[in-house]
Amino acid sequence: MQHADVMFDPDLAKLSKSEWLSEIEAVTKKQGFFESLGNRHYAGFVSCGDTLLVTFESIQGIRTLCESEQPFGFEMVRSQEWSHLCMISDGDTWFRDPQIFNFFDRLIDDGFFEEFDNVVFYGAGPCGYAASTFSVAAPGSTVVVVQPQATLDPQMTEWDDRFKHMRKTSFTNRFGYAPDMLDACAQAYVLYDPAETMDAMHAVLFERSNVTRLPMRFIGDAIQSDLLAMGILVPMLTQAKNGRLDKTSFAALYRTRRTHRPYLWRLMAALDKQGREKLARIVAQNVTSRMKAPRFHRRLDEIQTKTRSSIEG
């Protein structure tokens, strides 16, 4: 397969939604294809290497998370020379659309996935649900999903009240229950924060022999943004593709959180909320010894002042 050049001439940030989609279409058609799948879904494919990355992304997520407003997978095309199938939604739809079902049926019938040595599915949140469910189209694939929902069927997850507007959408027809759709994959990885109750409850539903759950305590409810900010999403997907991602290798990647300020702030806030002042002091001392961190300096001063006052009193 040829080398792909997924570069854009205009500044995508200045484009309207329709102009942005037109530019995505123009770029993908140079070495692949682009299809509109109804009013809210699109598929863009770039042919490059023998590994295929299938991402599920929303227009809003793409244009918010990436400074260049390009689909995340384009980075993998450029840096890793992977092929890329980008499934795009306008808003959070969970990709519950018969036209998406039909599109994947066509890919299966055409033997599309069989053309690649490795297939990796990726998505976060509603897109993580979609990446899990549609991975069944490529048996033997690898799946990496962040904060995925298992289903929004109220008979199964009536405890999740975050997406009430989706209650009328069927999650019981084709490509329905995400954990079951992973049975055919070689290995799946589910990233979540155990402190985020709803995310953790969904993660438990994914328990399977071929599923590795990767808890990220104190990272919060926007994990994809943190993975991108810490620069570990690309190496994580690369390790997953090579069959080298496990809890140990992920822990090594996740050590980057030691210099990731949003994580450190959440950790400190959690310790303060729990009244664990001794641990909070240790964290503040550790951070201030390694980084210029005024907020942690102030918190350390507060703790030390309170401690001295307690001793003197």
Secondary structure, 3 states (H helix, E strand, C coil): CCCCCCCCCCCHHHCCHHHHHHHHHHHHHHCEEEEECCCCEEEEEECCCCEEEEEEEEHHHHHHHCCCCCCHHHHHHHHHCCEEEEEEECCCCCCCCHHHHHHHHHHHHCCCHHHCCEEEEEEECHHHHHHHHHHHHCCCCEEEEECCCCCCCHHHHCCCCCCHHHCCCCCCCCCCCHHHHCCCCCEEEEEECCCCHHHHHHHHHCCCCCEEEEECCCCCCCHHHHHHHHCCHHHHHHHHHCCCCCHHHHHHHHHHHHHCHHHHHHHHHHHHHCCCHHHHHHHHHHHHHHCCCHHHHHHHHHHHHHHHHHHHC
